[in-house]
Amino acid sequence: MSAKTFVALRVDCDAQTAFDHFTNDIDLWWKAGPRNRLIGNRPGIMQFGEKDGIRTLQEVDKRHPDFVVEAGKVTKWEPGARLSFEWRWPMADANEPVTIVDIRFSGLGNYTRITLEHLGLEKLSAAHPARNGLNDNRFKPMMTHYWQAHLVSLRNRIKQLSASESPA
């Protein structure tokens, strides 16, 4: 059984701008708190970093910049069109499989449709910490809600920026 999640929403900007806000401003819109952040309660900065030519999604501790937790490496970086990255829960056993988050940015006139699929969730063991003991029928809606909350936060950030740039 496939346990992927799918979330789609519309933002009021072109696809390149949506991609730029997603990637460059990720720390400004990514939900806060230990449930959402890679380094838990530590004060961190979410970002797409690069090391040895490999781009990753990571969080860096503000107080100790040498403490970095990676969600996974970026597998597709197509500005204005597509972004894919591996997703590994930091508290999970290293033997658990990596899942993939695939995001597409489709420009449609004055707005962009962002679609996000989180693939491979069915491969996670029943003991995986992200599951919270839930079977696929309950885990999938939880993950869909997780990603939906993040994309709504991105949309709100774009609205906020758009409103501050509009003449009064």
N, CA and C atoms as a LAMMPS dump frame, in Angstrom:
ITEM: TIMESTEP
0
ITEM: NUMBER OF ATOMS
504
ITEM: BOX BOUNDS ff ff ff
-5.0000000000000000e+02 5.0000000000000000e+02
-5.0000000000000000e+02 5.0000000000000000e+02
-5.0000000000000000e+02 5.0000000000000000e+02
ITEM: ATOMS id mol type element x y z
1 1 1 N 0.83 -1.18 0
2 1 2 C 0 0 0
3 1 3 C 0.88 1.25 0
4 2 1 N 0.558 2.198 -0.854
5 2 2 C 1.293 3.44 -0.907
6 2 3 C 0.815 4.353 0.212
7 3 1 N 1.742 4.99 0.858
8 3 2 C 1.378 5.909 1.941
9 3 3 C 1.94 7.289 1.674
10 4 1 N 1.913 7.711 0.409
11 4 2 C 2.394 9.049 0.099
12 4 3 C 1.364 10.083 0.532
13 5 1 N 1.811 11.297 0.71
14 5 2 C 0.911 12.405 0.988
15 5 3 C 0.914 13.319 -0.222
16 6 1 N -0.148 14.053 -0.388
17 6 2 C -0.263 15.006 -1.488
18 6 3 C -0.959 16.242 -0.956
19 7 1 N -0.322 17.405 -1.172
20 7 2 C -0.887 18.683 -0.759
21 7 3 C -0.694 19.652 -1.922
22 8 1 N -1.706 20.451 -2.197
23 8 2 C -1.6 21.472 -3.238
24 8 3 C -2.267 22.75 -2.75
25 9 1 N -1.69 23.873 -3.123
26 9 2 C -2.308 25.156 -2.841
27 9 3 C -1.801 26.183 -3.825
28 10 1 N -2.449 27.333 -3.806
29 10 2 C -2.131 28.401 -4.741
30 10 3 C -1.521 29.572 -3.988
31 11 1 N -0.499 30.188 -4.579
32 11 2 C 0.097 31.405 -4.017
33 11 3 C 0.037 32.496 -5.073
34 12 1 N -0.069 33.727 -4.617
35 12 2 C -0.244 34.859 -5.522
36 12 3 C 1.093 35.475 -5.927
37 13 1 N 1.845 34.709 -6.713
38 13 2 C 3.092 35.198 -7.292
39 13 3 C 3.489 34.232 -8.403
40 14 1 N 4.487 34.609 -9.167
41 14 2 C 4.938 33.723 -10.237
42 14 3 C 5.741 32.557 -9.663
43 15 1 N 5.965 31.549 -10.486
44 15 2 C 6.611 30.312 -10.021
45 15 3 C 8.041 30.548 -9.531
46 16 1 N 8.795 31.405 -10.195
47 16 2 C 10.17 31.655 -9.749
48 16 3 C 10.18 32.314 -8.377
49 17 1 N 9.286 33.274 -8.159
50 17 2 C 9.202 33.941 -6.861
51 17 3 C 8.795 32.948 -5.773
52 18 1 N 7.833 32.084 -6.076
53 18 2 C 7.412 31.064 -5.104
54 18 3 C 8.573 30.143 -4.757
55 19 1 N 9.317 29.704 -5.764
56 19 2 C 10.486 28.841 -5.534
57 19 3 C 11.519 29.571 -4.67
58 20 1 N 11.765 30.835 -5.001
59 20 2 C 12.756 31.618 -4.246
60 20 3 C 12.343 31.771 -2.783
61 21 1 N 11.068 32.047 -2.535
62 21 2 C 10.608 32.162 -1.148
63 21 3 C 10.72 30.817 -0.433
64 22 1 N 10.379 29.745 -1.122
65 22 2 C 10.48 28.425 -0.508
66 22 3 C 11.923 28.148 -0.103
67 23 1 N 12.851 28.398 -0.995
68 23 2 C 14.244 28.007 -0.751
69 23 3 C 15.048 29.043 0.03
70 24 1 N 14.939 30.302 -0.334
71 24 2 C 15.772 31.339 0.299
72 24 3 C 15.242 31.803 1.653
73 25 1 N 13.926 31.766 1.827
74 25 2 C 13.304 32.28 3.054
75 25 3 C 12.771 31.171 3.946
76 26 1 N 13.241 29.957 3.767
77 26 2 C 12.641 28.807 4.454
78 26 3 C 12.59 28.984 5.969
79 27 1 N 13.595 29.609 6.533
80 27 2 C 13.586 29.786 7.989
81 27 3 C 12.507 30.762 8.443
82 28 1 N 12.075 31.645 7.549
83 28 2 C 11.084 32.661 7.902
84 28 3 C 9.652 32.133 7.854
85 29 1 N 9.411 31.05 7.137
86 29 2 C 8.047 30.526 7.054
87 29 3 C 7.895 29.107 7.603
88 30 1 N 8.992 28.36 7.722
89 30 2 C 8.901 26.98 8.231
90 30 3 C 8.407 27.025 9.667
91 31 1 N 7.425 26.215 9.97
92 31 2 C 6.829 26.209 11.294
93 31 3 C 7.883 25.958 12.377
94 32 1 N 7.704 26.607 13.513
95 32 2 C 8.637 26.482 14.631
96 32 3 C 8.202 25.356 15.567
97 33 1 N 9.029 25.085 16.543
98 33 2 C 8.704 24.107 17.579
99 33 3 C 9.351 22.755 17.334
100 34 1 N 9.491 21.973 18.394
101 34 2 C 10.201 20.701 18.295
102 34 3 C 9.542 19.687 17.357
103 35 1 N 8.251 19.793 17.147
104 35 2 C 7.565 18.867 16.229
105 35 3 C 7.946 19.159 14.776
106 36 1 N 8.317 20.401 14.504
107 36 2 C 8.561 20.841 13.132
108 36 3 C 10.028 21.049 12.782
109 37 1 N 10.832 21.273 13.764
110 37 2 C 12.231 21.588 13.508
111 37 3 C 13.117 20.362 13.676
112 38 1 N 14.236 20.384 12.982
113 38 2 C 15.156 19.241 12.977
114 38 3 C 15.964 19.126 14.258
115 39 1 N 16.212 20.268 14.919
116 39 2 C 17.045 20.227 16.127
117 39 3 C 16.229 20.444 17.395
118 40 1 N 14.931 20.18 17.3
119 40 2 C 14.085 20.219 18.486
120 40 3 C 13.899 21.608 19.056
121 41 1 N 14.171 21.757 20.346
122 41 2 C 13.962 23.031 21.038
123 41 3 C 15.126 24.005 20.905
124 42 1 N 16.215 23.571 20.331
125 42 2 C 17.348 24.484 20.162
126 42 3 C 16.966 25.604 19.2
127 43 1 N 17.504 26.799 19.393
128 43 2 C 17.235 27.864 18.42
129 43 3 C 18.033 27.58 17.144
130 44 1 N 17.332 27.373 16.056
131 44 2 C 18.012 26.995 14.823
132 44 3 C 17.591 27.813 13.631
133 45 1 N 18.315 27.61 12.554
134 45 2 C 18.036 28.269 11.284
135 45 3 C 17.854 27.184 10.226
136 46 1 N 16.63 27.08 9.673
137 46 2 C 16.38 26.157 8.568
138 46 3 C 16.967 26.781 7.302
139 47 1 N 17.618 25.949 6.503
140 47 2 C 18.224 26.47 5.284
141 47 3 C 18.572 25.335 4.329
142 48 1 N 18.791 25.73 3.097
143 48 2 C 19.381 24.816 2.132
144 48 3 C 20.866 25.154 2.119
145 49 1 N 21.677 24.234 2.614
146 49 2 C 23.11 24.45 2.664
147 49 3 C 23.802 23.669 1.57
148 50 1 N 25.074 23.958 1.412
149 50 2 C 25.851 23.237 0.414
150 50 3 C 27.228 22.935 0.98
151 51 1 N 27.645 21.687 0.798
152 51 2 C 28.956 21.26 1.264
153 51 3 C 29.505 20.275 0.249
154 52 1 N 30.715 20.535 -0.205
155 52 2 C 31.369 19.671 -1.19
156 52 3 C 30.503 19.47 -2.431
157 53 1 N 29.802 20.532 -2.845
158 53 2 C 28.99 20.476 -4.05
159 53 3 C 27.656 19.768 -3.89
160 54 1 N 27.322 19.372 -2.669
161 54 2 C 26.051 18.689 -2.423
162 54 3 C 25.154 19.608 -1.608
163 55 1 N 23.986 19.913 -2.145
164 55 2 C 23.023 20.772 -1.468
165 55 3 C 22.154 19.913 -0.564
166 56 1 N 21.879 20.398 0.655
167 56 2 C 21.052 19.67 1.614
168 56 3 C 20.037 20.612 2.261
169 57 1 N 18.963 20.022 2.756
170 57 2 C 18.048 20.741 3.633
171 57 3 C 18.544 20.458 5.039
172 58 1 N 18.763 21.516 5.815
173 58 2 C 19.369 21.349 7.129
174 58 3 C 18.901 22.433 8.078
175 59 1 N 19.193 22.202 9.354
176 59 2 C 18.993 23.225 10.358
177 59 3 C 20.286 23.379 11.135
178 60 1 N 20.68 24.64 11.326
179 60 2 C 21.928 24.972 12.01
180 60 3 C 21.592 25.624 13.346
181 61 1 N 22.248 25.172 14.392
182 61 2 C 22.052 25.741 15.723
183 61 3 C 22.601 27.169 15.725
184 62 1 N 21.772 28.136 16.134
185 62 2 C 22.184 29.544 16.161
186 62 3 C 23.343 29.785 17.128
187 63 1 N 23.36 29.041 18.233
188 63 2 C 24.392 29.254 19.25
189 63 3 C 25.665 28.486 18.951
190 64 1 N 25.528 27.383 18.246
191 64 2 C 26.671 26.522 17.933
192 64 3 C 26.616 26.16 16.449
193 65 1 N 27.095 27.05 15.565
194 65 2 C 26.964 26.845 14.12
195 65 3 C 27.61 25.564 13.59
196 66 1 N 28.433 24.931 14.405
197 66 2 C 29.03 23.66 13.976
198 66 3 C 28.068 22.493 14.208
199 67 1 N 26.935 22.758 14.907
200 67 2 C 25.922 21.721 15.133
201 67 3 C 24.867 21.853 14.045
202 68 1 N 24.904 20.917 13.089
203 68 2 C 24.013 20.936 11.931
204 68 3 C 23.299 19.593 11.853
205 69 1 N 21.986 19.634 11.655
206 69 2 C 21.213 18.421 11.457
207 69 3 C 20.618 18.486 10.053
208 70 1 N 20.886 17.462 9.284
209 70 2 C 20.392 17.412 7.907
210 70 3 C 19.14 16.547 7.821
211 71 1 N 18.157 17.045 7.06
212 71 2 C 16.983 16.233 6.735
213 71 3 C 17.345 15.303 5.574
214 72 1 N 18.163 15.8 4.669
215 72 2 C 18.578 14.98 3.533
216 72 3 C 19.112 15.828 2.397
217 73 1 N 19.657 15.155 1.397
218 73 2 C 20.239 15.887 0.273
219 73 3 C 19.17 16.236 -0.755
220 74 1 N 19.42 17.32 -1.451
221 74 2 C 18.539 17.768 -2.524
222 74 3 C 18.81 16.886 -3.735
223 75 1 N 17.752 16.343 -4.314
224 75 2 C 17.896 15.463 -5.477
225 75 3 C 17.499 16.154 -6.779
226 76 1 N 16.684 17.2 -6.696
227 76 2 C 16.323 18.01 -7.865
228 76 3 C 16.229 19.463 -7.433
229 77 1 N 16.889 20.323 -8.169
230 77 2 C 16.867 21.759 -7.909
231 77 3 C 16.659 22.429 -9.255
232 78 1 N 15.412 22.698 -9.592
233 78 2 C 15.052 23.303 -10.863
234 78 3 C 14.314 24.608 -10.546
235 79 1 N 15.055 25.721 -10.4
236 79 2 C 14.445 26.984 -9.985
237 79 3 C 13.207 27.346 -10.808
238 80 1 N 12.151 27.673 -10.073
239 80 2 C 10.894 28.06 -10.688
240 80 3 C 10.04 26.901 -11.159
241 81 1 N 10.523 25.663 -10.976
242 81 2 C 9.771 24.516 -11.482
243 81 3 C 9.655 23.363 -10.482
244 82 1 N 10.782 22.929 -9.928
245 82 2 C 10.732 21.703 -9.117
246 82 3 C 11.853 21.674 -8.084
247 83 1 N 11.53 21.08 -6.951
248 83 2 C 12.486 20.875 -5.867
249 83 3 C 12.172 19.528 -5.24
250 84 1 N 13.168 18.675 -5.131
251 84 2 C 13.006 17.387 -4.446
252 84 3 C 14.155 17.208 -3.481
253 85 1 N 13.837 16.638 -2.327
254 85 2 C 14.888 16.364 -1.361
255 85 3 C 14.543 15.134 -0.547
256 86 1 N 15.586 14.516 -0.036
257 86 2 C 15.402 13.383 0.866
258 86 3 C 14.897 13.911 2.203
259 87 1 N 14.119 13.067 2.874
260 87 2 C 13.623 13.442 4.196
261 87 3 C 13.911 12.287 5.151
262 88 1 N 14.743 12.593 6.126
263 88 2 C 15.082 11.622 7.162
264 88 3 C 14.825 12.287 8.505
265 89 1 N 14.058 11.625 9.324
266 89 2 C 13.789 12.162 10.658
267 89 3 C 15.045 12.01 11.502
268 90 1 N 15.502 13.087 12.14
269 90 2 C 16.748 13.019 12.901
270 90 3 C 16.722 12.024 14.055
271 91 1 N 15.544 11.778 14.631
272 91 2 C 15.47 10.88 15.778
273 91 3 C 15.275 9.425 15.367
274 92 1 N 15.203 9.17 14.065
275 92 2 C 14.974 7.8 13.575
276 92 3 C 16.274 7.008 13.534
277 93 1 N 16.132 5.715 13.607
278 93 2 C 17.264 4.808 13.461
279 93 3 C 17.89 5.017 12.083
280 94 1 N 19.21 5.007 12.022
281 94 2 C 19.917 5.224 10.754
282 94 3 C 19.582 4.159 9.711
283 95 1 N 19.08 3.013 10.12
284 95 2 C 18.721 1.958 9.174
285 95 3 C 17.348 2.161 8.531
286 96 1 N 16.59 3.129 9.023
287 96 2 C 15.284 3.416 8.412
288 96 3 C 15.513 4.006 7.011
289 97 1 N 14.619 3.706 6.072
290 97 2 C 14.788 4.235 4.719
291 97 3 C 14.549 5.742 4.663
292 98 1 N 15.143 6.347 3.661
293 98 2 C 14.933 7.763 3.39
294 98 3 C 13.66 7.892 2.567
295 99 1 N 12.86 8.915 2.843
296 99 2 C 11.686 9.208 2.03
297 99 3 C 12.009 10.418 1.156
298 100 1 N 11.149 10.716 0.209
299 100 2 C 11.402 11.816 -0.728
300 100 3 C 10.251 12.817 -0.671
301 101 1 N 10.603 14.093 -0.588
302 101 2 C 9.634 15.179 -0.682
303 101 3 C 9.844 15.82 -2.053
304 102 1 N 8.788 15.825 -2.872
305 102 2 C 8.855 16.346 -4.234
306 102 3 C 7.867 17.502 -4.364
307 103 1 N 8.381 18.678 -4.729
308 103 2 C 7.565 19.882 -4.817
309 103 3 C 7.648 20.432 -6.232
310 104 1 N 6.486 20.769 -6.784
311 104 2 C 6.426 21.35 -8.125
312 104 3 C 5.765 22.723 -8.04
313 105 1 N 6.301 23.638 -8.837
314 105 2 C 5.818 25.009 -8.902
315 105 3 C 5.301 25.231 -10.32
316 106 1 N 3.991 25.386 -10.462
317 106 2 C 3.375 25.543 -11.78
318 106 3 C 2.763 26.924 -11.898
319 107 1 N 3.402 27.782 -12.69
320 107 2 C 2.886 29.128 -12.898
321 107 3 C 1.621 29.096 -13.723
322 108 1 N 0.596 29.799 -13.246
323 108 2 C -0.7 29.857 -13.922
324 108 3 C -1.182 31.305 -13.903
325 109 1 N -0.705 32.098 -14.834
326 109 2 C -1.079 33.517 -14.859
327 109 3 C -0.431 34.267 -13.717
328 110 1 N -1.265 34.897 -12.887
329 110 2 C -0.763 35.714 -11.773
330 110 3 C -0.517 34.922 -10.504
331 111 1 N -0.666 33.61 -10.568
332 111 2 C -0.437 32.815 -9.373
333 111 3 C 0.309 31.532 -9.73
334 112 1 N 0.707 30.82 -8.701
335 112 2 C 1.443 29.564 -8.859
336 112 3 C 0.76 28.492 -8.04
337 113 1 N 0.631 27.346 -8.635
338 113 2 C 0.12 26.18 -7.908
339 113 3 C 1.333 25.403 -7.411
340 114 1 N 1.411 25.228 -6.11
341 114 2 C 2.486 24.442 -5.506
342 114 3 C 1.897 23.098 -5.124
343 115 1 N 2.511 22.025 -5.598
344 115 2 C 2.091 20.683 -5.198
345 115 3 C 3.252 20.008 -4.494
346 116 1 N 2.947 19.343 -3.418
347 116 2 C 3.951 18.641 -2.631
348 116 3 C 3.493 17.205 -2.439
349 117 1 N 4.396 16.277 -2.76
350 117 2 C 4.159 14.864 -2.489
351 117 3 C 5.29 14.374 -1.599
352 118 1 N 4.934 13.657 -0.563
353 118 2 C 5.928 13.014 0.297
354 118 3 C 5.807 11.524 0.019
355 119 1 N 6.824 10.977 -0.625
356 119 2 C 6.802 9.609 -1.14
357 119 3 C 7.614 8.658 -0.27
358 120 1 N 7.176 7.428 -0.206
359 120 2 C 7.936 6.386 0.472
360 120 3 C 7.599 6.179 1.933
361 121 1 N 6.542 6.805 2.395
362 121 2 C 6.191 6.683 3.811
363 121 3 C 5.847 5.244 4.204
364 122 1 N 5.343 4.483 3.232
365 122 2 C 4.974 3.09 3.525
366 122 3 C 6.181 2.217 3.863
367 123 1 N 7.383 2.68 3.508
368 123 2 C 8.599 1.909 3.781
369 123 3 C 9.076 2.043 5.229
370 124 1 N 8.524 3.014 5.944
371 124 2 C 8.959 3.232 7.325
372 124 3 C 8.424 2.12 8.216
373 125 1 N 9.248 1.667 9.126
374 125 2 C 8.839 0.579 10.022
375 125 3 C 7.727 1.037 10.956
376 126 1 N 7.037 0.08 11.512
377 126 2 C 5.973 0.379 12.474
378 126 3 C 6.529 1.087 13.706
379 127 1 N 7.81 0.863 14.008
380 127 2 C 8.436 1.472 15.18
381 127 3 C 9.041 2.851 14.89
382 128 1 N 8.948 3.314 13.661
383 128 2 C 9.543 4.607 13.299
384 128 3 C 8.941 5.708 14.166
385 129 1 N 9.776 6.6 14.721
386 129 2 C 9.264 7.624 15.637
387 129 3 C 8.266 8.592 14.998
388 130 1 N 8.34 8.817 13.703
389 130 2 C 7.393 9.734 13.06
390 130 3 C 5.971 9.186 13.067
391 131 1 N 5.854 7.866 13.104
392 131 2 C 4.528 7.24 13.057
393 131 3 C 3.74 7.413 14.359
394 132 1 N 4.411 7.65 15.443
395 132 2 C 3.73 7.769 16.741
396 132 3 C 2.809 6.578 16.998
397 133 1 N 3.215 5.403 16.53
398 133 2 C 2.427 4.197 16.733
399 133 3 C 1.227 4.058 15.804
400 134 1 N 1.106 4.939 14.818
401 134 2 C -0.052 4.932 13.925
402 134 3 C 0.149 4.004 12.726
403 135 1 N -0.927 3.361 12.288
404 135 2 C -0.857 2.581 11.053
405 135 3 C -0.959 3.544 9.864
406 136 1 N -0.804 3.02 8.633
407 136 2 C -0.814 3.874 7.443
408 136 3 C -2.092 4.706 7.33
409 137 1 N -3.234 4.138 7.697
410 137 2 C -4.505 4.848 7.569
411 137 3 C -4.596 6.08 8.464
412 138 1 N -3.827 6.11 9.522
413 138 2 C -3.834 7.274 10.425
414 138 3 C -2.581 8.119 10.237
415 139 1 N -1.479 7.461 9.845
416 139 2 C -0.207 8.161 9.661
417 139 3 C -0.258 9.087 8.45
418 140 1 N -0.828 8.611 7.358
419 140 2 C -0.89 9.416 6.135
420 140 3 C -1.619 10.741 6.36
421 141 1 N -2.821 10.761 6.971
422 141 2 C -3.48 12.056 7.21
423 141 3 C -2.667 12.976 8.135
424 142 1 N -1.973 12.394 9.1
425 142 2 C -1.137 13.205 9.983
426 142 3 C -0.033 13.896 9.184
427 143 1 N 0.604 13.147 8.283
428 143 2 C 1.681 13.724 7.47
429 143 3 C 1.135 14.739 6.471
430 144 1 N -0.037 14.479 5.93
431 144 2 C -0.656 15.449 5.016
432 144 3 C -0.905 16.761 5.762
433 145 1 N -1.415 16.678 6.971
434 145 2 C -1.651 17.872 7.781
435 145 3 C -0.331 18.598 8.07
436 146 1 N 0.709 17.848 8.366
437 146 2 C 2.029 18.426 8.64
438 146 3 C 2.486 19.293 7.468
439 147 1 N 2.442 18.724 6.254
440 147 2 C 2.919 19.455 5.081
441 147 3 C 1.961 20.582 4.706
442 148 1 N 0.685 20.366 4.892
443 148 2 C -0.284 21.416 4.592
444 148 3 C -0.027 22.643 5.47
445 149 1 N 0.24 22.422 6.743
446 149 2 C 0.518 23.535 7.657
447 149 3 C 1.753 24.315 7.207
448 150 1 N 2.767 23.607 6.722
449 150 2 C 3.971 24.295 6.237
450 150 3 C 3.688 25.105 4.982
451 151 1 N 2.956 24.535 4.027
452 151 2 C 2.672 25.275 2.798
453 151 3 C 1.753 26.469 3.054
454 152 1 N 0.816 26.344 3.975
455 152 2 C -0.019 27.488 4.334
456 152 3 C 0.843 28.581 4.961
457 153 1 N 1.811 28.201 5.76
458 153 2 C 2.73 29.173 6.349
459 153 3 C 3.531 29.884 5.255
460 154 1 N 3.967 29.145 4.234
461 154 2 C 4.663 29.755 3.095
462 154 3 C 3.731 30.735 2.384
463 155 1 N 2.502 30.314 2.116
464 155 2 C 1.54 31.195 1.446
465 155 3 C 1.309 32.469 2.263
466 156 1 N 1.19 32.341 3.581
467 156 2 C 0.999 33.514 4.433
468 156 3 C 2.201 34.451 4.37
469 157 1 N 3.393 33.891 4.306
470 157 2 C 4.619 34.701 4.189
471 157 3 C 4.605 35.478 2.879
472 158 1 N 4.224 34.81 1.792
473 158 2 C 4.169 35.48 0.488
474 158 3 C 3.123 36.59 0.507
475 159 1 N 1.969 36.34 1.11
476 159 2 C 0.919 37.371 1.238
477 159 3 C 1.44 38.562 2.034
478 160 1 N 2.125 38.274 3.127
479 160 2 C 2.659 39.333 3.987
480 160 3 C 3.639 40.198 3.204
481 161 1 N 4.533 39.582 2.448
482 161 2 C 5.505 40.334 1.67
483 161 3 C 4.826 41.143 0.568
484 162 1 N 3.837 40.554 -0.05
485 162 2 C 3.103 41.218 -1.123
486 162 3 C 2.366 42.443 -0.584
487 163 1 N 1.769 42.305 0.594
488 163 2 C 1.04 43.429 1.198
489 163 3 C 1.985 44.562 1.591
490 164 1 N 3.181 44.217 2.061
491 164 2 C 4.134 45.262 2.476
492 164 3 C 4.753 45.97 1.277
493 165 1 N 4.716 45.345 0.095
494 165 2 C 5.278 45.953 -1.106
495 165 3 C 4.236 46.786 -1.852
496 166 1 N 2.952 46.597 -1.557
497 166 2 C 1.879 47.319 -2.238
498 166 3 C 1.823 48.749 -1.744
499 167 1 N 1.594 49.688 -2.685
500 167 2 C 1.462 51.078 -2.242
501 167 3 C 0.18 51.272 -1.439
502 168 1 N 0.248 52.136 -0.445
503 168 2 C -0.908 52.353 0.445
504 168 3 C -1.936 53.247 -0.178
